[in-house]
């Protein structure tokens, strides 16, 4: 079920795999994200989402397969596209001792942003950060860190935006406003967005397509409405639970088979074939 490469794709992933000490974290993953398109990468914890995103950013080298971003092979020409992409996660702290303004100024310089002070001022106004610019990042609340992280991700007006839980820790009103802001940014810039989120209402609102991961593989894909119809569910949250619980059932079956085999292993009572964590 791989997507065909095409000239309008901002992200192209072909048969991507990553192994750690022989354990496959990602296996045979293929997809594309078009310019101006928002695609969700969903799955339970440990499904392979973070590893996949890390390979898209060039932070991890694939064990197999290829990642192309804006037409460039990330394994060989990562430096050609880093200034045109960005990433946001509320779980990745900015330098805590720097103020918000200092952090944004640092990343503006890193990305070669012209008129950095003007850009920082515009983002501060848009994202309600004016009262936070002179505070140390380490003193911010979780919701404030989420907004600052998004400002950092937008500092270079990226053509490809990777978002991990972009509204985490925000109150419902601010989260709704933030989704609208992302929609407006994409409509204005034509950016491609890959979104990882556990908020399924957010996925239904923002995403054109969904990639469902389980145990390192993409097990289903389609528009939110298509997946809801395919699984006969009321919404994406129920679809997510159905797929995640299939994974739990499979792991329980594997565990039962291992326990049964262990009981027959020369009476030693030791299960075999279980990878080390």
Residue pairs with C-beta under 8 A, 6 or more apart in sequence:
1 30
1 218
1 221
2 14
2 15
2 30
2 31
3 9
3 30
3 31
3 32
4 32
5 12
5 14
5 32
5 68
6 32
6 34
8 34
8 35
9 32
9 33
9 34
9 35
9 68
10 33
10 34
10 35
10 37
10 69
10 70
10 159
10 160
10 191
10 192
11 31
11 32
11 33
11 56
11 67
11 68
11 69
11 160
11 192
11 194
12 32
12 66
12 67
12 68
12 69
13 29
13 30
13 31
13 32
13 52
13 56
13 65
13 66
13 67
13 68
14 30
14 65
14 66
14 67
14 68
15 28
15 29
15 30
15 64
15 65
15 66
16 26
16 28
16 29
16 30
16 52
16 55
16 62
16 64
16 65
16 66
16 67
17 24
17 26
17 27
17 28
17 29
17 62
17 63
17 64
17 65
18 24
18 25
18 26
18 48
18 51
18 52
18 55
18 60
18 62
18 63
19 25
19 63
21 275
21 276
22 275
23 275
24 216
25 48
25 51
25 216
26 48
26 51
26 52
26 55
26 62
26 216
26 217
27 48
27 215
27 216
27 217
28 65
28 217
29 48
29 52
29 65
29 213
29 216
29 217
29 218
30 65
30 218
31 39
31 211
31 218
31 221
33 39
33 160
33 192
33 193
33 194
34 192
35 159
35 190
35 191
35 192
36 186
36 190
36 191
36 192
37 192
37 193
37 208
37 209
38 186
38 192
38 193
38 194
38 195
38 206
38 207
38 208
39 192
39 193
39 194
39 195
39 207
39 208
39 209
39 210
39 211
40 194
40 195
40 196
40 197
40 203
40 206
40 207
40 209
40 210
40 211
41 49
41 52
41 53
41 194
41 195
41 196
41 211
41 213
42 49
42 196
42 197
42 203
42 210
42 211
42 212
42 213
42 240
43 49
43 212
43 213
43 214
43 243
43 244
44 214
44 244
44 247
47 213
47 214
47 215
47 216
47 247
48 213
48 215
48 216
48 217
49 196
49 213
50 164
50 196
51 60
51 216
52 213
53 87
53 162
53 164
53 194
53 196
54 60
55 61
55 62
55 67
55 74
56 67
56 69
56 74
56 162
56 194
57 74
57 85
57 87
57 162
58 67
58 74
58 75
58 78
58 82
61 75
62 75
66 73
66 75
67 73
67 74
67 75
68 74
69 81
69 85
69 160
70 81
70 84
70 85
70 159
70 160
72 78
72 80
72 81
74 81
81 160
83 111
83 112
83 156
84 156
84 158
84 159
84 160
85 158
85 159
85 160
85 161
85 162
86 111
86 152
86 153
86 154
86 155
86 156
86 158
86 160
86 161
86 162
87 153
87 161
87 162
87 163
87 164
88 149
88 150
88 152
88 153
88 161
88 162
88 163
88 164
88 166
89 149
89 163
89 164
89 165
90 142
90 145
90 146
90 149
90 164
90 165
90 168
90 169
91 164
91 165
91 168
92 149
93 137
93 138
93 145
94 103
94 137
94 145
94 148
94 149
94 152
95 103
95 106
95 137
96 136
96 137
96 138
97 136
97 137
97 138
98 106
98 136
98 137
99 133
99 134
99 135
99 136
99 137
100 129
100 132
100 133
100 134
100 135
100 137
100 140
100 148
101 120
101 133
101 134
103 137
103 148
103 152
104 120
104 123
104 133
104 148
104 151
104 152
104 155
105 116
105 117
105 120
107 152
107 155
107 156
108 116
108 119
108 120
108 155
108 156
109 116
111 155
111 156
112 156
113 119
113 155
113 156
119 155
120 133
120 151
120 155
123 129
123 151
123 154
123 155
124 130
124 132
124 133
124 151
126 181
127 147
127 148
127 150
127 151
127 181
128 147
129 147
129 148
129 151
132 140
132 144
132 148
137 145
137 148
140 148
141 169
142 168
142 169
143 169
143 170
143 171
143 174
145 169
146 166
146 167
146 168
146 169
146 170
147 170
147 174
147 178
150 166
150 178
153 161
153 163
154 161
154 185
157 189
158 191
159 189
159 190
159 191
159 192
160 191
160 192
160 193
160 194
161 191
161 192
161 193
161 194
162 193
162 194
163 182
163 193
163 194
163 195
163 196
163 197
164 196
164 197
165 196
165 197
165 198
165 199
166 178
166 182
166 195
166 197
167 174
167 175
167 178
167 179
167 197
167 199
167 202
170 178
175 199
175 202
179 202
179 205
179 206
182 193
182 206
183 206
185 191
186 193
193 206
195 202
195 203
195 206
195 207
197 203
200 235
200 236
200 237
200 239
200 240
201 235
201 236
201 237
203 210
203 224
203 236
204 224
204 235
204 236
207 224
208 223
209 221
209 222
209 223
210 221
210 222
210 223
210 224
210 227
210 236
211 218
211 221
212 218
212 219
212 220
212 221
212 227
212 239
212 240
212 243
213 219
214 243
214 244
214 246
214 247
215 247
215 250
219 243
220 227
220 230
220 243
222 230
224 236
227 236
227 239
228 234
228 235
228 236
228 238
228 239
231 238
231 239
231 242
233 239
233 242
258 271
258 272
258 273
258 274
259 271
261 271
261 272
262 268
262 269
262 270
262 271
262 272
263 269
265 271
265 272
